[in-house]
Amino acid sequence: MSVDVAVEAVRLLDADGVAVQDDRYPPLPLPDLVARYRAMVLGRRLDDQAGALVRQGRLAVYPSSHGQEACQVAAALALRPGDWLFPTYRDSVAVATRGVDPVEVLAWLRGDWHSCYDPVVHHVAPQATPLATQLLHAVGVAHAARLKGEDTVALALCGDGATSEGDFHEALNFAAVLRAPVVVLVQNNKYAISVPLSRQCVAPSLASKGVGYGMPGVLVDGNDVVALSAVLGRAVADAAAGGGPVLVEADTYRVHAHTNADDPSRYRSQDEVHEWEARDPISRVRTYLRAEGALDDDAERALAAEAEALAAAVRAGLAEAPAVPPDELFEHVYATPTPQLLAQRDLLRAELAAEGADR
C-alpha cells in the first residue's frame, strides 16, 4: 500500500444496502458475507444480553458496542488462525467472534481478577481497559514473532480517544520503524467517553495520521461490513507479506452509552443518535443479502433461534458467581509478600473466622 492521506471512506455497500463499485476491492463472496451477517446478529444479541445482566446485577459494568458490529466481526474474521487479536474493553463481540466462549468473554466484567480465557489458546490478548496500551503489546508480539521466523500478524483495536494517548503514537512509530506486521483498527465512534472527536483532533481523518509515521492509512465506512472485510483482509495480507504496518480508521458510531454508568444525553443529542441508527450495519447487510436471494425468512428465523440460545447459555453461565478464596486478594501483588500485606491478609482471615465464614 502507498502512504496516502485518507479523506474519503472506502464503501462497498451504501446505507440503503445497495452495492457500490470500487475497482480497488473485489466484492465479498455471498457465503462469506452470510457468515459475517450471522456473526453480527449473534454479536448484537450478546451485547444486548450483557446490558440486561448489568441491570440485573450479574455484571458490574458493560461497555456496549451496539452499532459497531461490522467493525467487531470484520476485524475478528480478517485474521488467520495463528494471528493475534488485541482488543479493548469494548470489543467483547470481536473476542467472541474469534472463538472465545461468550461466558468467558464476559466473566471479567463481574469482578474476576483475570481475563477468564486463555490468551495463548485463542490468540486473543486480555481485553485492555487502559487506552492504547494494547497497541504497544501488539507491536511487541508481532515483532517478536517475526524475529522467531513465525508467520504472525497482530491486529489491534482501539477507539478515537486512544489516538490522543501517547501510547498510540509510540506504538505506531515502533511499528513503522520495525516494519512490524501490525494492523491498527481505530473504531472512530465519535466520542471518547464524553469528549467529541472535534475537541481531540483537527486532522482530515484519523487514518491520515499514518502518513506521519510512514505507514499507509485507510479510511473506511465502519458500518459497511463488506468494505471493512475487504480493507482489513488486504491489510492483514500485506502485513503478512512483509509490507509493514497499516492504520485503518472505521467511521462508525457508539449508539448506546459509554457504559451503564454514563449519561450520553449530557453531551450528544437524540437526533444525532437517530441519524446513526438509520445507518445500522446489520440492517444494511440484511437488505443486501435478501435482495441477492442469500437470506430468506426461514434462515432469519433459524438465526434468531440461534441468537436466543446463545443468550440463554450466557445467562446460565453467569447465573452463579464463582467461589473466590479470600486469600486470592493478596496473591500476585508482590513476588515476595510484604509484612504489611501479610498483616492485612491475617486480619481478613481473623474477621472471616469471627463471622463464621468458610475460608
Secondary structure by P-SEA (a helix, b strand, c coil): cccccccbbbbccccccbbbbbcccccccaaaaaaaaaaaaaaaaaaaaaaaaaaacccccccccccaaaaaaaaaaaccccbbbbbccccaaaaaaacccccccccccccccccccccccccccccccccaaaaaaaaaaaaaaaaaccbbbbbbbbcccccccaaaaaaaaaaaaaccbbbbbbccccccccccccccccccccccccccccbbbbbcccccaaaaaaaaaaaaaaaaacccbbbbbbbccccccccccccccccccaaaaaaaaaacaaaaaaaaaaaaccccaaaaaaaaaaaaaaaaaaaaaaccccccccccccccccccccaaaaaaaaaaaaaaaaacccc
